[in-house]
Each structure stands twice: as structure tokens, then as C-alpha cells.
Amino acid sequence: MKIINIAGTDIQRGTNVTINLELPKLYHSPMNLPIRIIRGKKDGPTIFISAAVHGDELNGIEIIRRFRKLSILKRLRGTVILIPIVNIYGVITLSRYMPDRRDLNRSFPGSKKGSLASRIAKIFFDEIVCKCDLGVDLHTASIHKSNFPQVRTNLNNEYTYKLAKAFGAPVVLHSELRDGSLRAEAQEKGIPVLLYEAGEALRFDETSIRIGVKGIVNILREVEMLPINTKKRKYRLPIITRSSQWIRSAEGGIIRTIKALGDIVKENEIIAYVDEPLGDKSFEIIATFDGVIIGKSEIPLIQEGDAVFHIAKLKDLQIAEDKMEFYNESTIEISEFNELKEEEIIE
């Protein structure tokens, strides 16, 4: 039998336990990292699912809360480690960063003698990440921006590419590893991590949350930790894209966006206007290539040079439009992503 020990506690098969992992104090106040561990009666892989590595990215907290309540987990093989709030310090202050103003997701694998961010990274990496076979890290866009639901991974890695497609998000984007990130340092240890990006900082987005919950279930099925769904459901492969770029405004003013997240755009198509607050001039922002909008600014005031739209490049617009049709808002309302009641997920 595989031995799993978290923070000095042995996790027995068939148990569902909560552990508070001790963290450095916030001034004189004790701090703990709450962890929920669900271990099936039969051995299998160990996967961690983390959220709020950036303290203002909240969607993942709700995704994990809903996921852990699913009755299908009674049929789990292996172990799921849930960490809904990794950056507890940032969540308290509604900040992306740690109190030392460092980005926790650039501080891995961490150091016992380093900065506060580095020490937290070291504890999380050693006590949780290194004891897993796979990870899913849940994120949103940064402050004042929003992301269309997407999975980011290395498309050249056959295993993570397969899992990214199985997740069921509308877009899979190739993403290079960044030094100090959780995904990069875990990969160095042979632990693949998928990155789910969806929604806006400090906000819950219902569609993003539902896709996220279902996506985690899909991943567990793909690695045989949950039974395969034998029901036939409408399914489309996601849009797969290898590159993306932010389109910036050449002028400052008040922005009127005429394209939304998930919209397919053509090269030289107008995607927004920038108006002078007191003048009569209006400036166009155009798409510089064919693609799908996967991120956008949510601030109506814009400065010269500000990033406005994040567009993933596409080669075949017709195929992309056919795939995206399945994921538009009206379809999602009646699709499996909107059917997350326990009786709908249990075979």
C-alpha cells in the first residue's frame, strides 16, 4: 500500500480529512494553510488541485468547493489533495501578491532561508507538490482583465496535451514554462501541471466555475481515478493554438469594445474604438491577425500603449467558429457544463 504523509499525518485509504499546515506568522498572528485530502479505498495516482496562488484570483476557490461535494468522489481511486487558498496572505488583503510584494508564482521551488514568498513556496512545494503525480492549478486573469476559459500547457508534451484536451475548456493554448513558476518547477521534478485560466480577479464567473468543476472530473476520468462516463454527450474538441498576442491601443481615451471574449476576429477587423473624452475624434483598434479573443481589459479608460485584447492566433477560422459555437453562452446553459448536480455526474 502506498504511504501518503502530509504535514506529519498519515492519510489512510478511504478517508476524507482536513489538515492545517503551519505557515510563517503574519506579524504575531498564526497562519495555516488548510488542505482537504480525499483518499479512495483503492490505490491510484495522487493529484493536487490548487487555487489562489495569486490572492485575488478567486474562481478556483469556488471550483474546489463545489468539486469536493460531488458524490462521485466516493468512487475515487487514488488521492486528491485540495488546496483552495495557497496564498492565504493575499486573499486576506485581496492582493495578487504576498505581503513582501513578491509574486508567489515566481518563487518556486522556494527556500527555507529566503523571503516570505520563498518560504511559503518551499513549504507548499515540499509538503504537497513533490508528493503528487499530477497537478491542476486554477487561475483567473490579473486585476481589471478577464480571461476566456482556457487550459495552458506545453503542446509538445504528449501527456499534458492529452489531458488538456480532455479537460473540456473551449481553448487550449501552448504556454512556455516560466522560471520560478509552480508549473515549471514541478515539471523539473517530473510532475506535470495543467494551468486553467478563466474569469476575472476578485469576481466569480459562473460559466468559468462550471467548466472548471467538470474539467477536473474529466481529468480524473482520463487518468482512471474516476469511472469513465458511458453516457453519450455532445462533445467537440477545443480550439488548439500555439501562439497569442496582446493588442495595444495607439491612443488614450474612453474605449468602446465591440468584440467580446470568445469572439472570432479576422485580420484588419475593427475590435474597438477609442474616443476622446471631450473631443470628437475616434480611433480604431484593429485585429492584426486572425484569431479568437481569450482575454480583454475591463477598464473603460485607456492609456496609450495599454493592452486591450489578448488574441490567440488561428489558421482556420471556419473550424474555429464551428467549435466555438458549442461554447457560446446560450449553448452552455443547456450543455453538460450547466448540469453539475450530483445526480447528473454519477453514472
C-alpha positions in Angstrom: 0.0 0.0 0.0 1.3 3.4 -1.0 2.1 5.6 2.1 0.9 9.2 1.9 2.0 11.6 4.6 1.1 15.3 4.7 2.4 17.5 7.4 3.3 14.5 9.6 -0.1 12.9 9.2 -0.5 9.5 7.5 -3.5 9.6 5.2 -5.3 6.3 5.3 -7.3 4.7 2.4 -11.0 5.5 2.3 -10.6 8.7 4.4 -11.5 12.4 3.9 -9.5 14.6 6.2 -8.6 18.3 6.6 -5.1 19.3 7.7 -3.9 22.7 8.7 -0.3 23.1 7.5 1.5 25.7 9.7 2.9 28.7 7.8 5.1 31.7 8.9 3.2 34.1 11.1 1.7 37.3 9.8 3.4 39.6 12.3 2.3 37.9 15.5 -0.8 36.1 14.1 -0.6 32.4 13.5 -1.2 31.4 9.9 -2.2 28.0 8.5 -2.7 26.5 5.0 -6.0 24.5 5.0 -5.7 21.3 3.0 -8.5 18.8 2.2 -7.3 15.3 1.3 -9.7 12.7 -0.2 -8.2 9.2 -0.5 -10.1 6.5 -2.2 -10.4 2.9 -0.9 -8.2 1.7 -3.8 -4.7 2.9 -4.6 -4.1 5.1 -7.7 -2.4 8.4 -8.7 -2.1 11.4 -6.3 -3.2 14.7 -7.8 -3.2 18.2 -6.2 -5.7 20.9 -7.2 -4.6 24.3 -6.1 -6.2 27.8 -6.3 -5.5 31.4 -5.3 -1.7 31.1 -5.7 -2.4 34.8 -6.6 -4.6 36.1 -3.7 -7.1 38.0 -5.8 -7.9 35.1 -8.2 -11.0 33.6 -6.5 -12.8 31.5 -9.1 -10.7 28.5 -8.2 -11.7 28.6 -4.6 -15.4 28.1 -5.6 -14.4 25.4 -8.2 -12.7 23.4 -5.5 -15.6 23.9 -3.0 -18.1 22.6 -5.5 -15.9 19.8 -6.7 -15.2 18.3 -3.2 -19.0 18.0 -2.6 -19.6 15.7 -5.6 -20.8 12.2 -4.6 -18.8 10.6 -7.5 -15.7 11.1 -5.3 -16.9 8.1 -3.3 -15.7 6.0 -6.2 -12.3 7.6 -6.3 -9.1 5.6 -6.9 -6.0 7.2 -5.6 -5.8 10.5 -3.7 -6.9 14.1 -4.4 -5.2 16.9 -2.4 -7.3 20.1 -2.5 -5.7 23.5 -1.6 -8.3 26.2 -2.3 -6.2 29.1 -0.9 -2.5 28.8 -1.4 -1.7 32.5 -0.9 -3.8 33.0 2.3 -1.9 36.2 3.0 -3.0 37.7 -0.4 -6.6 36.5 0.0 -6.9 38.3 3.3 -5.8 41.6 1.7 -7.4 40.9 -1.7 -4.0 41.2 -3.3 -2.3 39.2 -6.0 1.0 39.4 -4.2 2.4 38.3 -0.9 2.9 40.9 1.9 6.5 41.3 0.8 5.2 42.3 -2.7 6.6 39.2 -4.3 4.7 37.0 -6.8 4.3 33.6 -5.2 4.1 32.0 -8.7 7.7 33.2 -9.4 9.1 32.0 -6.1 9.1 28.2 -6.5 10.6 25.8 -5.5 11.4 28.2 -2.7 13.9 28.3 0.2 13.7 27.9 4.0 16.0 30.9 4.4 14.6 33.2 1.7 11.8 35.8 1.6 8.4 35.2 2.9 7.1 34.3 -0.5 10.1 31.9 -1.0 9.4 30.2 2.4 5.7 29.7 1.6 6.7 28.3 -1.8 9.1 25.9 -0.1 6.5 24.6 2.3 3.9 24.1 -0.4 6.3 22.5 -2.8 7.8 20.1 -0.4 4.7 19.1 1.6 2.3 18.8 -1.3 3.6 19.1 -4.9 6.5 16.7 -4.5 4.2 14.0 -3.2 1.9 14.1 -6.2 1.9 12.6 -9.7 0.0 15.4 -11.4 -1.4 18.9 -10.6 -4.1 21.3 -11.8 -3.5 24.9 -10.9 -6.5 27.2 -11.1 -6.1 30.9 -12.1 -8.0 33.9 -13.4 -6.8 37.0 -15.3 -4.9 39.7 -13.4 -6.7 42.7 -11.9 -9.0 44.6 -14.3 -8.7 42.0 -17.0 -10.8 38.8 -17.8 -9.9 35.5 -19.5 -12.0 33.3 -21.7 -11.9 29.7 -20.2 -8.6 28.1 -21.4 -6.1 25.5 -20.5 -2.4 26.4 -20.9 0.2 23.7 -21.3 3.1 22.6 -23.4 1.6 21.2 -26.6 4.9 19.4 -27.3 4.3 17.2 -24.2 2.1 14.4 -25.4 0.8 13.5 -21.9 -0.2 17.0 -20.8 -1.6 17.8 -24.3 -3.9 14.8 -24.0 -5.0 15.9 -20.5 -5.5 19.5 -21.7 -7.9 18.3 -24.5 -9.7 16.1 -22.0 -10.3 19.0 -19.6 -13.0 20.3 -21.9 -12.3 24.1 -21.9 -13.0 25.8 -25.2 -9.4 26.8 -25.8 -6.1 25.0 -25.3 -3.1 27.4 -25.6 0.6 26.5 -25.8 2.4 28.1 -22.9 6.2 28.1 -22.4 7.4 27.4 -18.8 8.4 30.4 -16.8 11.3 30.3 -14.3 10.1 30.2 -10.7 6.5 29.3 -11.6 4.8 26.3 -9.9 4.3 24.6 -13.3 7.9 25.0 -14.4 9.5 23.8 -11.1 7.0 20.9 -10.8 7.8 19.8 -14.3 11.5 19.8 -13.4 10.6 17.2 -10.7 8.7 15.2 -13.3 5.3 16.3 -12.0 3.1 17.7 -14.9 0.8 20.6 -14.0 -2.1 21.9 -16.1 -3.0 25.6 -15.8 -6.7 26.6 -16.0 -7.2 30.3 -16.7 -10.8 31.7 -16.6 -12.6 34.8 -15.4 -11.6 38.0 -13.7 -9.8 38.8 -10.5 -11.9 39.4 -7.4 -15.1 38.1 -9.2 -16.9 34.8 -9.5 -17.8 33.8 -13.1 -20.4 31.1 -13.2 -19.6 29.7 -16.6 -15.9 29.5 -15.8 -16.6 27.8 -12.5 -18.8 25.1 -14.1 -16.3 24.4 -16.8 -13.6 24.2 -14.2 -15.5 21.7 -12.0 -16.4 19.5 -15.0 -12.8 19.8 -16.3 -11.4 18.4 -13.1 -13.8 15.5 -13.2 -12.7 14.9 -16.9 -9.0 14.8 -15.9 -9.7 12.3 -13.1 -11.5 10.1 -15.5 -8.7 10.4 -18.1 -6.1 9.2 -15.5 -8.5 6.4 -14.4 -9.1 7.9 -10.9 -12.8 8.1 -11.6 -15.0 5.7 -13.6 -15.4 6.6 -17.3 -18.7 8.3 -18.2 -20.6 5.9 -20.5 -23.3 8.4 -21.4 -23.1 9.8 -24.9 -22.9 13.6 -24.8 -22.3 16.2 -27.4 -18.6 16.9 -27.5 -16.3 19.0 -29.5 -12.5 19.2 -29.4 -11.3 22.5 -28.2 -9.6 25.2 -30.3 -5.8 24.4 -30.2 -3.5 27.3 -30.7 0.3 27.7 -30.4 0.7 31.5 -30.1 -1.1 34.6 -28.8 -0.5 38.3 -28.6 -1.9 41.3 -26.8 -3.2 44.1 -29.0 -2.4 47.5 -27.6 -4.1 50.9 -28.0 -2.2 53.5 -30.0 -4.2 56.3 -28.4 -5.6 57.1 -24.9 -9.2 57.9 -24.1 -12.5 56.1 -23.5 -12.7 52.6 -25.0 -15.8 51.1 -26.7 -15.2 47.4 -27.3 -17.3 45.9 -30.0 -15.9 42.4 -29.6 -16.2 40.1 -26.6 -14.4 37.1 -25.0 -14.7 34.1 -27.2 -15.3 36.1 -30.4 -13.6 35.0 -33.6 -11.9 38.0 -35.3 -10.3 38.5 -38.7 -7.2 40.3 -39.6 -7.8 44.1 -40.0 -11.3 43.8 -38.4 -12.3 46.6 -36.0 -12.5 45.3 -32.5 -12.8 48.5 -30.5 -12.9 52.3 -30.7 -11.1 54.8 -28.5 -12.9 58.1 -28.1 -11.6 61.5 -26.9 -13.3 62.4 -23.6 -14.0 66.0 -24.7 -13.2 65.9 -28.4 -14.9 64.4 -31.4 -12.1 62.2 -32.6 -12.5 58.4 -32.5 -9.7 56.0 -33.1 -9.9 52.4 -34.3 -8.3 49.3 -32.7 -8.0 46.5 -35.2 -7.0 42.9 -35.1 -3.6 42.4 -36.6 -4.2 38.7 -37.4 -7.0 36.0 -37.5 -7.8 34.7 -34.0 -10.1 34.2 -31.0 -10.3 36.7 -28.2 -9.1 34.9 -25.0 -8.5 37.9 -22.8 -9.5 41.6 -22.5 -9.2 44.7 -20.4 -12.3 45.5 -18.3 -11.4 49.2 -17.7 -13.3 51.8 -19.8 -10.5 54.3 -19.6 -7.4 53.5 -21.5 -3.9 55.0 -21.9 -1.7 54.9 -25.0 0.1 51.6 -25.1 -2.4 49.8 -22.8 -3.1 46.1 -23.6 -6.7 45.8 -24.7 -7.3 42.3 -26.2 -5.4 39.1 -25.9 -5.9 37.2 -29.1 -4.9 33.6 -29.8 -3.8 33.1 -33.4 -5.8 30.8 -35.7 -5.1 29.2 -39.0 -8.7 28.1 -40.0 -11.4 30.5 -38.9 -14.3 28.3 -40.1 -13.2 25.3 -38.0 -12.7 27.6 -35.0 -16.2 29.2 -35.5 -17.8 25.7 -35.6 -16.0 24.7 -32.4 -16.8 28.0 -30.6 -20.5 27.7 -31.4 -20.7 24.9 -28.9 -19.3 27.1 -26.2 -21.4 30.2 -26.7 -23.4 31.4 -23.7 -26.8 30.0 -24.9 -25.3 26.6 -25.6 -23.5 26.4 -22.3 -26.8 27.0 -20.4 -28.1 23.7 -21.8 -24.9 21.7 -22.1 -23.3 19.3 -19.6 -21.3 22.3 -18.1 -24.6 23.5 -16.7 -25.6 20.1 -15.3 -23.4 19.8 -12.3 -25.9 18.4 -9.9 -24.6 15.2 -8.3 -27.2 13.0 -9.9 -26.1 14.3 -13.4 -22.4 13.4 -12.8 -22.8 10.0 -11.1 -23.1 7.1 -13.6 
